[in-house]
Amino acid sequence: MTAKRPFIAGLGAACVLALAACSSSGSTSASSTSGTGSASNASTSTKSVTVCEVTDLSGSQDVLTVSEAGGGAAAASIINAAGGIKSLGGAKIVIKKFDTQSNPTMGSTEANAAVSAGCKAIFGGEITDTVMAGTLVTHRSGIPWVDIGGIGDAVHERGFNDVFQLLTTTSLAQGYMDELQQVATQFHLSHPTIGLSVSDTTYGEDFYTAFTKLNASGQFKVVSNVNYPLGTTDLSSVAARMVSQKPDILFNMGYPPDGIALTSLFKKTFHTSAVAFFSTAEAPVAMSQLGSLADGQLFENTAPPGTSANLSAFNSAYKTATGQAPAIEAWEGYTAVAFIGAALEKAGSTSGPAIAAALHSVTLNSSNGDIYPQDLTFASDGVLNTPPTYWQQDQAGKLLFVAPASLKQASLISYAG
């Protein structure tokens, strides 16, 4: 990736304005003009294009969507600062937000509201069941949806040609299996055992199914397996059962807040001898909330390494605007909107089917906003080809890369100490 985005110099101020505009459901941000884009072709000029974020702006998953929304707003701001969608006469992207409240039953409600608001493309979602419900609505209306955190394989297995996923449970499980094998090798675990817990959701079930297939040989023996419902706030009984058989490895197939809660319990109440704890907790949030208790925690990080001009500028602007370093959802929110922007440019139209067709064929690269080391494309089923994955570990308050080998900064340390 050597080419540079021509408008990076204006990124900082643009992102600050966009991120400051992030607010409640139904609000509008990231545009220098107001109004809703209407259907057009390449020869038609339109003032704006409405792109909607349908996601968990409140409730148990809102910690994720603060970052997601900021990343998406920054991408829209960058595109707008560069002159907007040129094939649509310089149309600016306007983002409207719809809050599913971390409640899957709100998926269809808010998706219907987004359709009524004239949304031409949608991004967001942190719960698979919510995205499943919402995309049933948008598919009937022919509006494409770029799904960020509703990673259950069931989302794309329905065969909808206008639903796209940045990550799936199959690709997630493969990333975890690769790192589990690294742990087993480094700590000389000839017959490694796992204390497992699974969120009783479509996402959790899909994650477990994908992992079970990858573990068909029985390389890792699950010695305790605990299911718990979405929204469980007291995970004490889950933690107790996970450590009860003294497993070598602890593994939570839940949501990021679950991983943080379990870490606190493992370090303060239910002490463990496990050499590793795997969860979907996010490094910046976990380390901020847990402090020294996060020591030894492993984090699967889809954050790109800081090597490109696009990434460095985005990270800097995001931190200036929010006072925080971006978390995973920030880069994913950015990537989703960057993809939509590139598809709008290629389609030269705000027709949903035209945008969806363009998403299937567009390549996100350094010249149109990609912040990862490799170019990004969607496969025919709408799944991102080769999702970038990196592993980091908190070692005495420092977040260090432990995989892949090309980025490795340190060897693994034991979670139990």
N, C-alpha and C positions, 0 to 999 in steps of 0.2 A: 504494500500500500504506500505509494509514493505521491500520487496526485493529492492536491489539497483543495478543500472546498473554498471557492472564491470569496465567500462572505464571512469567513471566520472572524475577521477583524471586528465586525459589528456584533459578535455573539454576546459579549458580556452584558451590555446594556439591554439588548433584546430579551435575553433570558430573565434578567431582573424584572423587567416589566411583565413578562409572561407569568413568571412564578408568583409575583405579587398578586396577580389577578386570580390565582387559584382560590376558590372558595366553595360554596355549598352547591348542592344539586340544583341543576337548572341554570347555573351561572354560565357566563360566556367569557372566554379569555383568548389570548394569543392572536389578536387580529387588530390591524390598524383601521379596519372598516367594520361596520355592523351590517347585519342582515343575513339571510339564509340563501345559499347558492341554489340555483334552479338547474334542472336538467339542461345540458348543452352539448354541443359538439365542438370540434377543434377550432372552428371558425367563429365561435361565439364567445364574446367577452362577458364575464360575470364578476361582480364585485367581491364575492366571498363564497366559500364552500364550507358548509357546516359539517364538521367531524365531531362525533359524540363519544364521550367516555361514559360507559355504563359499567359501574363498578361499586365496590364496597367502601363508600366514602365515610360510613359510620359503622358502628358495631365491632365485632371481634377482630375483623381483618383490616380495620381502617389504618393500622400502623403501616400496612403495606401500600395502601393506595395514596397516602400522602406523598411517598416517593414516586410512585407510578404516575400520579397526576403532574408532578413537577417535571418529570422527564418528558412526558407528552407535550406539556405546554412549551418546554424549551425547544423541542423539535419544530413545533408550529411556528414559534417565534423566529427561529433560524431560517426556515423556509420563507416566511413573510419578509424578513429583512433582506433576503436575497432577491426580492422581486416577486414573490408569490409563485403561483402555478402559471408558468409562462404560456403553456399551451391553452390555457383558459383566460388569456388576456391579462395575466398578473393577478388572478384571483387570490385573495388572502384566506388562509385557513382560520376558521372560527371554531373554537372548542366549546361545546356545551356539555354539561355534566348531569348525570342521572344516578341517584344513590340507591343501590340495592340493599343497603343497610346490613350487609353480611347475612342476609336472609334469602335462601334459595327461592322461596315463594315469590320474592319481589323481582326475580329475573325477568319474567314475562311482562309484569306490570311496567317496569322501567324501560324495557325494550319497546313496548307499545308506545310509551310516551316519547321515546327517541324517534321512532318512525313518524309519529304525528308532528314532531318538531322539525321535520325535514332533513334529518341526518342523511348524509350521502355515504358515510362509512363510519364504523364503530370500532373502538378499541377498549381494552380493559377486561376486568373480571379476575377475581382471586379465588373463587370457589367453583369447582367443576359443575356442581348441580345448578348453580345460578347461571353459568354460561350455557349449560344444556337447555335450560328453560328459555333464556333470552334469545339464543340463536334459532330456536324453533320459530320465533316471531319474525326475526329479521330475515331468515331464509325465505319465508313466505312472501316477504316484501322485496326480495332480491337485493338486500343491502349487505355488503361484506362486513365481516367482523374479524378483527385481529385480536385473538385471545392471548392474554398475557400470563395469568396465573391459574386459570382453570384447566389444569394440565391432564386431566383424565383422558385416556385413549378413546373413551366413549364419545368424546366431542367430535373427533374426526372420523370415527368408524361408521358414522351414519351416512357418509358419502356426500355431504353438502359441499358444493363447489364454490361456496362463498364464505366458508369458515376456515380460518387460518390459525395455526398454533405455533408460538415461539418455542414451546417445550411440551413434551408429552410424558406420561408416566413411564413409557417404555424407554425413552432416552434418559429420563431421570434415573430409573432403576439401573441402567447400564453404567451410568456414571458412578453410582454408589457401589455397584459390584466391583468395578475397577479399583476403587479406593479400599474397599474391604479386603481385596486380595493383597493390596500393598501393606495394609495393617497386618494381615496374617503372616506375610513374608517377613516384615521387619521385626515383628515380635515373636517369630518362630512358633506360631500357633499351628501345630500339625492337625488338630481336630477342633477348630474354633467353634465356640458356642455363642449364641445370640439371645439376649433378652429383648423381645420385640413388643412394640405397641403400635396399634393401627387405628387411625381415625375412621369411625364408622360412617364413611361418606363414599360417594362414587370415586372421588380422588383416592382415598385411602384403599379402597378395594382394588382399584386399578393398579395402584402402586404395588400392593401386596401380590397381586396376580403376576405382574411383570417380573417382580423380583423372584417369585417362586419358580417361574419358568427358567430364569437365568441360573437359579440354584438347584436345578433338577438333579444334578449329580450328588447333592447333599454335602457339598464342600463345607457349608456353614450349617450347623445344627441349631435349629430354633428350640430353645429349652423352656421358654415361656412366651405366650402370645396373648396380648391383652387388647381387646377392642373397646373403644369408648366413643360416646356420641359427640358430634360437633357442638362446640360451645361449652364443653366441660371446663369449669373454672378451678376446681380442686382436683389436681391430678395425683394426690397422695397415694391413693390405692393403686393407681397405675404404676407409679414409681416403685412402690413396695413389691408388686408382683414382678416387675421387670428385673429387679436385683435379687429376687428370692432364690434363684438357682445358681447364683454366683457366676454369671456368664462372663466370657472373655470380652464381649462387645455388647454395648447397648445401642438399640436402633429404634428411633421413633419415626413412624410414617404418619406424621401429623402435620399441623400447620406451624409456621414459625413461632407464634406465641407459646405453643405447647412445648417446643424445644427449650425455650427460655425457662418456663416454669419447671420443667423436669430437671434441668441443670441445677437450679437452685435447690431442689429437693435432694438430688443425688449428692450435692456437696455439703448440705447442711443437716439433712435428716436421715436419708437412706443411703448410707455410705456404701461405696462399691469398690471392687478390686478390678473393674473392667479397664482395659488398656485404651479403649476408644468409645466415644459416644457420638453416634450419627443422628442428626436431626435436620430439619429444614430451617432451623433458626438462622437469621441473617447476622453476619459478623458485626456490622456497626451498631445495630440495635442491641444485640446480645451483650456485646462488650460494654456498651454504655450502661445498660440496666444491671448487669451482673458484676461488673468490675473484676476483681481477682477471681471470682467464682467461675469465670469463663475460661480460666487457664486450662489448656489441654483440649478445648472444644474444637472439633473439626467443622469446617464450613465449606459446603459445596458452593462455589462462587461462580456465577456466570458473568461477573464483572470482568471487563476486558483489561489486560495489562496496559499500563500507561505509556504507550509507545507512539501513538499517532497524534497529529495536530488536531484532528476532529475531537478525539477523546479528551485531550488535555484541556482544550478550550471549553468543552462542555462541562467537565468536572469542575474547573475553576469557576465558571459562571454559576453553576448550580450551588456550589459552596458559598459563593458570595451572596447569592439571593436567599438562601435558606439558613446559612450558618452551620450546615452539616455537610459531610461528605455524602455522595450519592450511595444509596443501597442498590441491591440487585434490581428492584422494580423501577428505579429511575432510568437505568440504561435500557431496560425492556420497554418502558413507556416511551422513551425516546425512539427506540428502534421501531416500535409499532407505528408511530406517527410518521417516522421517516419513510417507512415502507408505503404507507398510504399516500404520502406526498409524491413519492416516486411513481406510484401507480397512477395517480391523478395526472401527473405530467405526461406519462406514456399514453394514457387513454385519451387525453384531451377531451374528457367528458365527465360529467357528474352522474351519469347513469350507473346504477349499482352493478348490473351485469358487466358493464365495460370496465369498471374499476376492479371487480373481482377477476376478470380475465387478465387484466394487466398485472395484478398481484401474482398470478400464476407464472408470469413470464419475466417480470422485472428482476434485476439484480441490484442489491444494495451494495455499493462499493465506496471507496474513499472519495470518489468524485461527487456522489450524491448523498453523503452524510454518514456512511458506515463508520462505526467507532470500534469495530473488532478487527483483529489481524487478518481475518479471512473474509472474502465476499460471502454474502448471505443470499440464499434463494429458498423458495418454497417448493416442496415436492408436489407431485400431481394430486396427492391427497390433502394438501394444505398444511402439511407438517414442515417445519423448518429443516432443511437439509443440514446435517452435522451441527447441532447446537454446540456453541463453544462452552466448554466446561473446565473449570480450574478448581483446585482444592487448596484451602488455606487453613492454618491452625493458629489459635491464640497461644503464644508462648511468652509467658511473663508480660502480658499486655501488648505484645507486638504481634501483628497479623502477618504471618509469613507463608509464602507459597511452599507447599510440600509436593505438589504434582500439578502439571506434568513435569517430566525431567527438564524440559527446556526452560522452565521458570523456577525450578526448585531452589529455594533459599535455605532450607533446613530439613533435617530428618525429623521424623515423627517423634513426639514425646508421649509418654503414657498419660491418659486422661486421669487416672487415679493418682498419679504422682509417684 
